[in-house]
């Protein structure tokens, strides 16, 4: 049974309802609070946390429960997540009883459905004989001097506020964050991005093949308090047999990676570049945004700007999603630099075999981004990958470049002699002003891997300036 249980209810769980749910373990269990009261814990008589319950989140963005849980629910809906300790067998059933009681009182549902119950779960394990895991965080199952390990048994691992907090805490303590899952689990793109930099890892536990890295396939073992690659006498690693190439179903992902730069003035509105890209490629603005998954807030450039300004000069990271009819997911990092305020944006859109990615809309999108939204660079690529934008624990084909755009500021700094006349590569299309144009390079249609060679030659040519 999964150790994470979520109650989805049309009404906000009030204090009385939460207490009724927490009574799932009977009168002998105690309560505790952490994270300045944002997390309530159901504890064993010795104080050991058994179930940690995060403050309810009002999800106002359609499609989020279906995207992350394959469990559709009408919005708005209150998302109350309970995480059970993996050290005590009864903890998972306690979490299910807590969520089941909330759903019974408020008329909601429970994910996963089979976890729901309203029974009182008696603690039969002698917890005094089980060491207390010294993790200090509800999302962390094992903590060593080198690594914070999170065990997840759910079909899709999202970058929830719990995981995001665990990542920040681990990074601040110079630890790796390593997430352990079964081979059937997939990651959302924000979670994949968070685990991309070593020593952070996605660790897949396979019954037949042991442990391996879900992104690289490297065979892993637990050594010196962390998961690390198994090396032979020459220092080489090997790829797990289970890490096989994905079957090409015809699904595609269109990926835009762009950077914008703005003067740090009082009238700055962030997120407008992302909204522009969404409108050109999906026909609508993003449906919602948040600083974690599930994405719970309706789209608002004003609100996300206020948040970034309040956090400055610290960077702000956020995620945005599209409407359910078109899988679209973006991450954005806002950073204050000596040159101004920069936005690093990655936008991914999913298409099935019968849906043509809108490659003909990219040039107009690039022109508007350059003219109105401070575009520095834009790289567009196409890859064979899942339409739902999740990441499986298997070998995926790399993306293939389609276009590259230099904003007028970057093009001007390099100089027309070099930007408009590459020694090898495509002649650019001039966008916008005839005096200070942005330059748009067409590299291919996303089917020819040799487009990488053309892109590398182009970037090397531009760097030589």
Legacy VTK file of the C-alpha trace (Angstrom):
# vtk DataFile Version 3.0
C-alpha trace
ASCII
DATASET POLYDATA
POINTS 465 float
0.000 0.000 0.000
1.189 3.479 -0.757
2.434 5.544 2.159
0.865 8.737 0.799
-2.892 9.189 1.075
-4.803 12.254 -0.137
-8.308 13.427 0.753
-10.039 15.468 -1.965
-13.005 17.333 -0.538
-15.333 20.100 -1.780
-15.160 21.820 1.618
-12.158 22.933 3.621
-11.433 20.535 6.492
-11.963 22.623 9.616
-10.256 21.952 12.938
-13.075 19.720 14.219
-12.999 17.553 11.076
-9.214 17.291 11.175
-9.346 16.176 14.797
-11.995 13.596 13.942
-9.686 12.247 11.248
-6.696 12.232 13.548
-8.703 10.186 16.064
-8.253 7.286 13.609
-5.696 5.793 15.962
-7.856 5.982 19.062
-7.233 7.946 22.259
-3.792 6.510 23.008
-2.021 8.378 20.215
-0.808 11.952 20.567
-0.555 15.048 18.370
2.336 17.302 17.457
2.865 20.223 15.071
5.894 21.181 12.966
6.771 23.738 10.285
5.278 26.582 12.327
1.975 24.729 12.615
1.651 23.929 8.892
2.065 20.177 9.540
0.097 18.181 12.134
1.482 14.813 13.208
-0.254 11.796 14.696
2.281 10.308 17.109
2.835 7.047 18.965
2.848 7.135 22.784
6.645 7.582 22.738
6.294 10.678 20.504
7.324 8.952 17.267
5.545 10.551 14.231
3.280 8.022 12.532
1.298 10.201 10.102
2.119 13.768 9.057
-0.696 15.872 7.608
0.045 18.986 5.604
-2.244 22.026 5.706
-5.075 21.669 3.150
-4.475 23.319 -0.242
-7.320 24.771 -2.312
-6.750 23.601 -5.896
-8.537 25.939 -8.293
-6.895 24.758 -11.522
-8.839 22.179 -13.571
-7.154 18.893 -14.418
-4.541 18.814 -11.648
-5.933 15.788 -9.780
-6.182 13.891 -13.064
-2.646 14.917 -14.108
-0.971 13.923 -10.855
-3.218 11.178 -9.477
-5.208 9.846 -12.483
-8.140 10.670 -10.189
-10.400 13.366 -11.722
-12.127 15.751 -9.307
-14.180 18.875 -9.840
-12.513 22.150 -8.897
-12.264 23.951 -6.641
-11.240 21.074 -4.406
-9.352 20.904 -1.113
-6.263 18.683 -1.320
-5.217 17.331 2.112
-2.166 15.084 1.974
-1.171 12.606 4.675
2.220 10.916 4.634
2.714 7.793 6.698
5.974 6.740 8.297
7.587 3.797 6.533
9.025 2.547 9.851
5.716 1.391 11.393
3.433 -1.060 9.518
0.191 0.454 10.878
1.063 3.979 9.740
-0.196 3.456 6.184
-3.596 2.259 7.440
-3.732 5.183 9.857
-3.218 7.596 6.978
-6.000 5.857 5.023
-8.374 6.068 7.989
-7.569 9.759 8.481
-8.306 10.542 4.818
-11.370 8.301 4.754
-12.878 10.099 7.735
-12.346 13.502 6.093
-14.003 12.288 2.895
-16.922 10.727 4.808
-17.633 13.923 6.735
-17.097 16.391 3.878
-18.422 14.331 0.971
-15.162 13.905 -0.923
-13.008 11.089 -2.256
-9.698 9.484 -1.316
-6.639 8.692 -3.383
-5.790 5.878 -3.705
-9.406 4.678 -3.365
-8.420 1.336 -1.819
-6.729 3.130 1.086
-9.949 4.730 2.310
-11.425 3.460 5.563
-13.030 4.873 8.687
-11.872 2.119 11.025
-9.942 2.792 14.180
-6.445 1.413 13.579
-4.843 -0.021 16.683
-1.098 0.271 17.102
0.087 -3.319 17.600
3.771 -2.834 16.724
6.100 -2.442 19.677
7.464 0.921 18.550
9.849 1.025 21.488
11.798 -1.765 19.786
12.057 0.159 16.512
14.676 2.921 16.230
13.235 6.386 15.641
14.373 7.669 12.236
16.163 10.955 12.932
15.002 12.740 9.787
13.525 15.935 11.183
11.285 16.332 8.109
7.949 14.639 7.306
8.936 13.916 3.703
12.276 12.265 4.531
12.444 8.552 5.371
16.198 8.107 5.854
18.726 10.788 6.746
22.492 10.333 6.672
25.317 12.874 6.721
25.426 12.624 2.915
21.836 12.046 1.811
18.154 12.615 2.494
16.181 9.645 1.138
12.481 9.883 0.281
10.524 6.694 -0.456
7.581 7.180 -2.838
5.154 4.499 -3.980
2.802 6.409 -6.245
2.292 6.395 -10.026
3.470 9.996 -10.519
5.927 11.784 -8.232
5.228 15.510 -8.318
7.347 18.284 -6.844
5.004 18.858 -3.914
5.669 21.439 -1.252
6.957 18.572 0.944
9.482 17.462 -1.652
10.434 21.034 -2.451
11.066 21.700 1.230
13.080 18.485 1.533
15.200 19.570 -1.447
15.853 23.021 0.010
16.737 21.559 3.403
19.052 18.949 1.888
20.779 21.514 -0.314
21.298 23.887 2.607
22.913 21.038 4.584
25.083 19.993 1.605
23.175 16.703 1.283
21.851 14.890 -1.752
18.124 14.316 -2.189
17.428 10.814 -3.501
13.911 9.580 -4.250
13.320 5.803 -4.227
10.396 4.451 -6.268
9.220 1.244 -7.955
9.949 0.927 -11.712
6.356 1.759 -12.670
6.573 5.262 -11.201
6.950 8.332 -13.433
8.153 11.822 -12.578
6.688 15.168 -13.497
8.994 17.500 -15.395
9.540 19.755 -12.338
10.619 16.726 -10.280
12.929 15.551 -13.042
14.500 19.009 -13.188
15.003 19.032 -9.417
16.820 15.676 -9.529
18.909 16.375 -12.614
22.026 17.640 -10.838
24.174 15.067 -9.054
24.367 13.897 -6.331
20.551 14.141 -6.373
19.090 10.972 -7.860
15.979 9.114 -8.865
16.608 5.621 -7.481
14.498 2.824 -8.957
14.086 -0.302 -6.854
13.479 -3.268 -9.136
12.667 -6.674 -7.666
14.709 -8.486 -10.340
17.473 -5.991 -11.078
18.176 -4.245 -7.776
18.686 -0.482 -7.738
19.405 1.750 -10.729
19.231 5.414 -11.653
15.890 6.193 -13.285
17.377 8.919 -15.505
20.703 7.388 -16.579
20.173 3.662 -15.961
23.394 3.335 -13.935
23.356 0.359 -11.550
23.416 1.662 -7.975
24.142 0.362 -4.492
23.928 1.785 -0.991
27.413 2.740 0.136
28.635 5.162 2.799
25.142 6.476 3.443
24.116 7.222 -0.137
23.114 5.556 -3.407
26.116 5.580 -5.723
27.013 3.795 -8.999
28.535 0.331 -8.886
31.956 0.496 -10.550
34.172 -2.273 -11.860
37.924 -2.530 -11.378
38.492 0.056 -14.136
36.086 2.533 -12.559
33.433 2.068 -15.260
29.721 1.833 -14.522
27.147 -0.332 -16.257
23.541 0.209 -17.289
20.804 -1.891 -15.696
19.124 -4.465 -17.921
15.755 -3.034 -16.934
16.675 0.400 -18.311
15.432 -0.217 -21.843
14.544 2.308 -24.580
10.977 3.571 -24.593
8.736 2.328 -27.382
8.007 5.064 -29.938
4.222 5.407 -29.799
4.192 8.510 -31.981
3.771 10.846 -29.014
5.870 14.021 -29.184
6.897 16.863 -26.905
7.632 20.364 -28.143
10.090 22.042 -25.763
10.912 25.738 -25.604
13.845 26.956 -23.518
14.066 30.738 -23.305
15.622 33.528 -21.312
14.294 37.064 -20.980
15.850 40.139 -19.396
14.073 43.255 -18.130
15.083 46.509 -16.484
14.374 46.401 -12.739
11.800 49.179 -12.710
8.570 49.695 -10.798
6.345 48.840 -13.762
7.837 45.400 -14.373
5.306 42.587 -14.868
6.768 39.089 -14.858
5.249 36.053 -16.562
4.120 37.941 -19.649
6.710 36.165 -21.838
5.450 32.789 -20.645
1.866 33.851 -21.273
2.774 35.004 -24.781
4.366 31.636 -25.598
1.327 29.795 -24.216
-1.065 31.889 -26.329
0.875 31.345 -29.544
1.218 27.588 -29.069
-1.992 26.613 -27.253
-4.382 29.470 -28.050
-4.849 30.393 -24.381
-2.994 31.739 -21.361
-1.793 29.283 -18.713
-4.568 27.891 -16.554
-2.678 28.255 -13.286
0.577 28.715 -11.437
2.135 27.829 -8.099
5.452 27.367 -6.314
4.876 23.589 -6.067
2.627 20.835 -7.406
-0.325 20.514 -7.500
-0.668 23.846 -9.274
-3.419 25.495 -7.294
-3.713 29.206 -8.219
-5.487 30.669 -11.268
-3.042 32.335 -13.668
-2.110 35.879 -12.673
0.996 37.730 -13.818
0.324 40.367 -11.169
0.311 37.881 -8.296
3.438 36.041 -9.408
5.214 39.386 -9.909
4.276 40.438 -6.384
5.653 37.162 -5.042
8.950 37.515 -6.928
9.362 41.133 -5.792
8.675 40.158 -2.184
11.381 37.479 -2.370
13.988 39.566 -4.204
16.950 39.493 -4.308
16.448 35.784 -3.632
15.423 33.831 -6.740
11.837 32.639 -7.209
10.915 29.314 -8.813
7.412 28.527 -10.006
5.463 26.136 -12.205
2.587 26.826 -14.592
0.162 24.481 -16.370
-2.157 24.747 -19.336
-5.765 23.717 -19.714
-6.499 19.958 -19.668
-7.252 19.718 -23.389
-3.599 20.372 -24.240
-0.842 19.015 -21.960
1.381 22.017 -21.276
3.720 22.515 -18.348
6.307 25.216 -17.682
8.863 26.037 -15.042
10.176 29.557 -14.522
13.025 30.875 -12.399
13.159 34.607 -11.711
16.602 35.924 -10.845
17.882 39.410 -10.010
21.218 40.048 -11.746
23.418 43.116 -12.343
21.887 43.305 -15.838
18.310 43.437 -14.545
15.626 40.850 -13.827
15.920 37.603 -15.765
13.409 34.822 -16.385
14.663 31.330 -17.257
11.699 29.448 -18.714
11.200 25.898 -19.957
7.852 25.149 -21.608
6.866 21.628 -22.694
3.770 20.713 -24.716
2.525 17.194 -25.466
1.083 15.797 -28.724
-0.176 12.386 -29.815
0.605 10.643 -33.081
-2.494 12.259 -34.639
-1.657 15.788 -33.463
0.833 17.953 -35.343
3.061 20.146 -33.149
2.565 23.806 -34.210
6.033 24.346 -35.638
4.692 27.046 -37.960
3.701 29.152 -34.921
7.220 29.312 -33.470
8.491 32.165 -35.642
5.592 34.466 -34.742
6.001 33.541 -31.077
9.714 34.367 -31.282
8.992 37.696 -32.984
6.573 38.766 -30.229
8.890 37.587 -27.469
11.738 39.603 -29.000
9.666 42.733 -29.649
7.688 42.929 -26.407
9.127 40.641 -23.727
12.904 41.150 -23.585
13.919 37.895 -25.277
17.611 37.026 -24.948
17.615 33.532 -26.477
15.062 30.896 -27.469
15.782 27.276 -28.370
12.940 25.116 -29.641
13.249 21.340 -29.892
11.073 18.304 -30.594
11.417 14.911 -28.941
9.759 11.496 -28.970
8.276 11.347 -25.475
4.991 10.925 -23.634
2.107 13.225 -24.463
1.252 13.570 -20.755
4.736 15.081 -20.155
5.683 12.573 -17.437
9.105 10.908 -17.315
9.367 7.076 -17.161
12.323 5.148 -15.747
13.576 4.140 -19.187
15.896 5.396 -21.883
14.297 8.316 -23.749
15.453 9.778 -27.043
17.093 13.206 -26.816
15.290 16.256 -28.227
16.189 17.483 -31.720
16.595 21.247 -32.318
14.044 22.962 -34.530
14.860 26.697 -34.243
17.145 29.075 -32.368
16.431 32.772 -31.841
18.719 35.578 -30.701
16.985 38.608 -29.217
17.914 41.972 -30.699
20.066 42.890 -27.698
22.151 39.718 -27.897
22.374 39.957 -31.693
23.519 43.581 -31.446
26.247 42.775 -28.954
27.660 40.015 -31.163
27.419 42.110 -34.331
25.676 41.709 -37.658
28.824 40.594 -39.471
28.850 37.395 -37.459
25.188 36.792 -36.568
23.771 37.281 -40.079
26.436 35.359 -41.993
27.289 32.075 -40.254
30.236 30.316 -41.883
28.328 27.035 -41.654
24.647 26.877 -40.890
21.343 28.488 -41.756
20.930 32.108 -42.790
18.716 33.753 -40.163
15.332 35.373 -40.646
15.312 38.988 -39.425
12.498 39.674 -36.953
11.191 43.064 -35.903
13.136 46.293 -36.359
15.217 46.676 -39.505
17.821 48.558 -37.476
18.042 46.194 -34.494
16.458 42.924 -35.571
16.179 39.702 -33.641
17.557 36.772 -35.613
15.696 33.484 -36.062
17.599 30.420 -37.282
15.681 27.459 -38.720
17.469 24.193 -37.940
15.005 21.528 -39.102
11.646 19.913 -38.441
12.663 17.923 -35.368
13.210 14.616 -37.186
16.871 14.803 -38.278
19.436 14.311 -35.476
22.015 16.144 -37.642
20.265 19.346 -36.554
22.391 19.083 -33.396
25.518 19.422 -35.514
24.112 22.520 -37.223
23.159 24.020 -33.858
26.573 23.309 -32.338
28.343 24.896 -35.301
26.085 27.930 -35.032
26.644 28.430 -31.302
30.407 27.986 -31.679
30.383 30.569 -34.486
28.447 33.046 -32.328
30.680 32.465 -29.290
33.774 33.358 -31.288
32.599 36.955 -31.276
LINES 1 466
465 0 1 2 3 4 5 6 7 8 9 10 11 12 13 14 15 16 17 18 19 20 21 22 23 24 25 26 27 28 29 30 31 32 33 34 35 36 37 38 39 40 41 42 43 44 45 46 47 48 49 50 51 52 53 54 55 56 57 58 59 60 61 62 63 64 65 66 67 68 69 70 71 72 73 74 75 76 77 78 79 80 81 82 83 84 85 86 87 88 89 90 91 92 93 94 95 96 97 98 99 100 101 102 103 104 105 106 107 108 109 110 111 112 113 114 115 116 117 118 119 120 121 122 123 124 125 126 127 128 129 130 131 132 133 134 135 136 137 138 139 140 141 142 143 144 145 146 147 148 149 150 151 152 153 154 155 156 157 158 159 160 161 162 163 164 165 166 167 168 169 170 171 172 173 174 175 176 177 178 179 180 181 182 183 184 185 186 187 188 189 190 191 192 193 194 195 196 197 198 199 200 201 202 203 204 205 206 207 208 209 210 211 212 213 214 215 216 217 218 219 220 221 222 223 224 225 226 227 228 229 230 231 232 233 234 235 236 237 238 239 240 241 242 243 244 245 246 247 248 249 250 251 252 253 254 255 256 257 258 259 260 261 262 263 264 265 266 267 268 269 270 271 272 273 274 275 276 277 278 279 280 281 282 283 284 285 286 287 288 289 290 291 292 293 294 295 296 297 298 299 300 301 302 303 304 305 306 307 308 309 310 311 312 313 314 315 316 317 318 319 320 321 322 323 324 325 326 327 328 329 330 331 332 333 334 335 336 337 338 339 340 341 342 343 344 345 346 347 348 349 350 351 352 353 354 355 356 357 358 359 360 361 362 363 364 365 366 367 368 369 370 371 372 373 374 375 376 377 378 379 380 381 382 383 384 385 386 387 388 389 390 391 392 393 394 395 396 397 398 399 400 401 402 403 404 405 406 407 408 409 410 411 412 413 414 415 416 417 418 419 420 421 422 423 424 425 426 427 428 429 430 431 432 433 434 435 436 437 438 439 440 441 442 443 444 445 446 447 448 449 450 451 452 453 454 455 456 457 458 459 460 461 462 463 464
